[in-house]
């Protein structure tokens, strides 16, 4: 994948549909790390997460014939919200498959976009497998949350914005789940400046990509419950993100549930900003290893804003 070329193509496609999110200087974190720390606020993106970048790039890259047949995905989280928003925005018929036990709040949120919802199984992997089989049966495109070059190129447009917003970036910390976000950002930044260090951040309860890189192959390990639900779960067999992470990601930092929750509280206290658990991974990882970043220009990607009232109560109590 030619990251520079594909990211620039994605930038031209999606610019009219997404926000250029702010890069905000953090006095508190800069003092803590004895450096200059900045927050890339994708929590202020449309649909409250970075996911819209990849989703719109994928849909706009499809032929007219493919769009007319409609598209399918499987997600009750940020990818599902981005998919629902974009399909309604550009007039493509979209269907989202959800587990039968998906939360009523998430179902109501997705219904508000007018997107078709179908329900199957009680497990996310089972639901996605079914959705993929339906897409093959009907001959329509399945829009993956991360395992797709156009999705990755869309997320990589964050890298373009970062280089426009800040000269002399030394380090970028990025949340990691399936690896689409960090593959895009790392692949693009390294294509421009190989000296920029890119670090992946994962919860100890679901550090699948980190363990896979360590073992040199995609591993199937059980994920425990985590407040960082946006990065939880396994990686598809043969996912292209594994090789991208292996090639372009310099290091990983793994954090505990307590460290993630403390970072979420710090963001409320010092930035008056409510962020989701996955977004707090970069903040908690930075604080855990702050001596590593002394004297550097550091960017923390704040990936999203969505958190339920129940989880927020759990964190604040």
Secondary structure, 3 states (H helix, E strand, C coil): CCHHHHHHHHHHHHCCCCCCCCEEECHHHHHHHCCEEEEEEHHHCHHHECHHHHHHHHHHHCCHHHHHHCEEEECCCHHHHHHHHHHHHHCCCEEEEECCCCCHHHHHHHHCCCCEEEECCCCHHHHHHHHHHHHHHHCCEECCCCCCHHHHHHHHHHHHHHHHHCCCCCEEEEECCCCHHHHHHHHHHHHHCCCCEEEEEEEHHHCHHHHHHHHCCCCCCCCCCCCCHHHCCCCCCCCHHHHHHHHHCCEEEEECHHHHHHHHHHHHHHHCCCCCHHHHHHHHHHHHCHHHHCCCEEEEEECECCCCHHHHHHHHC
